[in-house]
Amino acid sequence: MSWSPRYPELAASLWKYLRAPEPAEVLERAEEVHPGIHCFELVPADLCAKLCEELEAYEAWLAEQPADEQAPNSMHHYGVTLEQLGYARAAEELLARLVRPLAARLYPELFETPDAAELGEVYGFAVAYGPLHDRALGFHVDDSDVTLNLCLGERFEGSELYFLGRRCARHRQDPERAGEDVDLVHRPGWAVLHAGAHRHGVYPLVRGLRRNLLLWCQTPRDRQDASAPCPVWCR
């Protein structure tokens, strides 16, 4: 038996149900909490609840299947890709209608080199932090040019997101500079937008359950090339 989304209308067009349907509106009320890190309210509480129900139903369905599915990436042990969940179209819609226009305004340096291309690829997945899930996430960079990290809930303490400065592949292990470190408390319904090269991690969860939906948005280039010239934002 294959999985079918519990809310197929959301899988087909999540955009219709978001609080802010236009990127210009998001920009007007986005808060730059730290250079290059932007937060904005995106999803109303009732929609967060539906998406959490969808993820809980998928987990229950998966527990009854004979084979274990792979984790969405090498850092998270628990989670599901949006393609597995039936939300691949919704991820592509969010990229085209929200993340791509925001990235062009907020991170123009990503698209200024001769070989730069617009964000055309997206890898979406959902993760959970809880007693039966991951409890923390170590220092890392994302395999993306721009990341959208949307908190869905549910009730939790701890599990704050921390950032330690933006670096290219050659300097990812360098210590942070004065003023680069910042902690960010997740809020259900709010999204965090940042460059994938902005080093970050997740502090341990104290109690409760936190679910997040993430989009890794990419241009077709090698983000792991340590021989590439060091960009201005890394110096």
C-alpha positions in Angstrom: 0.0 0.0 0.0 1.4 3.4 -1.0 1.1 6.6 1.1 -1.5 9.2 0.1 -1.5 12.7 1.6 -4.1 13.3 4.3 -4.6 16.8 3.0 -4.2 16.6 -0.8 -5.2 20.2 -1.3 -2.1 21.3 0.6 0.1 19.0 -1.3 -1.2 20.4 -4.6 -1.0 24.1 -3.6 0.3 25.0 -0.2 0.8 28.6 -1.5 -3.0 29.2 -1.4 -3.1 28.6 2.3 -0.1 30.8 3.5 -0.6 33.9 5.4 1.5 36.1 3.0 0.8 35.3 -0.6 3.2 37.8 -2.1 7.0 38.1 -1.6 6.7 41.9 -1.4 4.5 41.5 1.7 7.0 39.1 3.2 9.8 41.6 2.7 7.8 44.4 4.3 7.4 42.5 7.6 10.6 40.4 7.6 13.0 41.0 10.4 16.7 40.8 9.8 17.7 39.4 13.2 21.3 39.3 12.2 23.1 40.2 9.0 21.9 37.7 6.4 19.4 36.0 8.7 15.8 36.9 8.1 12.6 35.8 10.0 9.0 36.3 9.0 5.6 34.8 9.9 4.4 32.6 7.1 2.0 29.9 8.2 -1.1 30.4 10.3 -1.7 28.2 13.4 -4.4 26.1 11.8 -2.3 25.3 8.8 0.7 24.4 11.1 -1.6 22.0 12.9 -2.7 20.3 9.6 0.9 19.9 8.5 1.9 18.4 11.8 -1.1 16.0 11.5 0.1 15.0 8.1 3.6 14.2 9.4 2.2 12.3 12.4 0.0 10.2 10.1 2.9 9.5 7.8 5.0 8.3 10.7 2.2 6.0 11.8 1.9 4.6 8.3 5.6 4.2 8.0 5.8 2.2 11.2 3.5 -0.4 9.7 5.7 -0.8 6.5 8.1 -3.8 6.2 11.1 -1.7 5.1 12.7 1.3 6.7 13.0 4.4 4.6 16.3 6.3 4.5 16.7 9.5 6.5 16.3 12.7 4.5 20.0 13.6 4.9 23.2 12.5 6.6 22.7 14.8 9.6 19.1 13.9 10.6 18.2 10.3 11.6 14.5 11.0 11.6 12.4 12.8 8.9 10.8 12.5 5.5 11.4 14.1 2.2 8.6 16.2 0.8 8.6 13.9 -2.2 7.9 10.9 0.0 5.2 12.8 1.7 3.5 13.7 -1.6 4.4 17.4 -1.3 7.0 17.7 -4.0 4.8 20.1 -6.0 4.3 22.3 -3.0 8.1 22.5 -2.5 8.6 23.6 -6.1 5.8 26.2 -5.7 7.4 27.7 -2.6 10.7 27.9 -4.4 9.3 29.6 -7.5 6.8 32.0 -5.7 8.6 32.8 -2.5 12.2 31.8 -2.0 13.6 32.6 -5.5 12.3 36.3 -5.5 13.3 36.8 -1.9 16.8 35.4 -2.5 17.3 37.7 -5.5 16.6 40.7 -3.2 18.3 39.6 -0.1 21.3 37.6 -1.4 22.2 39.3 -4.7 25.9 38.4 -4.2 25.0 34.7 -5.0 24.1 35.6 -8.5 26.7 38.2 -9.5 29.5 35.9 -10.8 29.6 35.0 -14.6 28.7 31.4 -14.0 25.9 32.1 -11.5 22.4 30.8 -12.3 19.1 31.4 -10.6 17.8 29.0 -7.9 16.3 26.3 -10.0 16.5 23.2 -7.8 14.8 22.4 -4.4 15.2 19.6 -1.9 12.4 19.7 0.6 12.1 17.6 3.8 10.6 17.6 7.3 12.4 16.8 10.5 11.4 16.3 14.1 13.2 16.9 17.4 11.7 14.9 20.4 12.1 12.0 22.8 11.7 9.5 19.9 13.5 11.6 17.3 16.7 13.6 17.0 17.6 15.7 20.1 20.1 18.1 18.7 22.1 18.9 15.5 25.8 19.6 15.3 27.6 22.5 13.7 27.3 22.3 9.9 26.5 24.0 6.6 23.5 23.1 4.4 23.9 21.6 0.9 22.1 24.7 -0.5 22.6 28.2 -1.6 19.6 29.5 0.3 17.6 27.6 3.0 14.1 28.2 4.2 13.5 26.7 7.7 9.9 26.8 8.7 8.8 25.8 12.3 5.5 24.0 12.4 5.4 23.4 16.2 4.4 21.7 18.3 5.2 22.5 22.0 8.8 22.5 23.0 11.5 24.0 25.1 15.2 24.4 24.0 16.2 23.3 20.5 17.3 26.8 19.6 19.0 27.4 16.3 22.5 28.9 16.5 24.6 30.6 13.8 28.4 31.1 13.7 29.1 33.1 10.6 29.0 32.5 6.9 32.0 30.7 5.2 33.1 29.2 1.9 34.1 25.6 1.6 37.8 26.5 2.4 37.1 28.2 5.7 34.2 26.3 7.2 36.2 25.2 10.3 37.5 28.7 11.0 36.5 30.1 14.4 33.8 32.7 14.5 34.6 36.4 14.6 33.4 38.8 17.2 29.7 39.5 16.7 29.0 36.5 14.4 27.4 34.2 16.9 23.7 34.5 17.3 21.0 32.2 18.9 17.5 32.1 17.5 14.4 30.7 19.2 12.0 28.9 16.9 8.4 30.1 16.7 5.7 27.9 15.2 4.5 29.5 12.0 7.6 31.5 11.5 10.3 30.9 8.8 14.0 31.6 8.9 15.7 32.4 5.6 19.5 32.2 5.4 22.4 31.4 3.1 23.2 27.7 3.1 26.9 28.5 3.8 25.9 30.3 7.0 27.3 27.8 9.6 24.7 26.7 12.2 23.4 24.0 14.5 20.6 23.1 16.9 21.0 23.1 20.7 19.6 20.1 22.6 15.8 19.8 23.1 14.8 20.2 26.7 11.3 18.8 26.4 8.4 18.5 24.0 8.4 18.0 20.2 9.5 20.4 17.5 8.7 19.8 13.8 10.2 21.8 11.0 9.9 21.9 7.2 13.0 22.8 5.3 13.7 23.7 1.7 17.3 23.6 0.4 17.3 25.8 -2.6 20.2 25.4 -5.0 21.8 26.7 -8.2 23.5 24.0 -10.4 27.0 24.6 -9.2 29.5 22.9 -6.9 29.1 24.3 -3.3 31.8 22.0 -1.9 34.7 23.2 -4.2 37.5 24.2 -1.8 39.7 25.4 -4.7 37.2 28.1 -5.7 38.1 31.7 -5.1 37.1 32.9 -1.6 34.0 35.1 -2.0 33.8 38.6 -0.5 31.3 37.6 2.2 33.7 35.1 3.6 36.8 37.3 4.0 
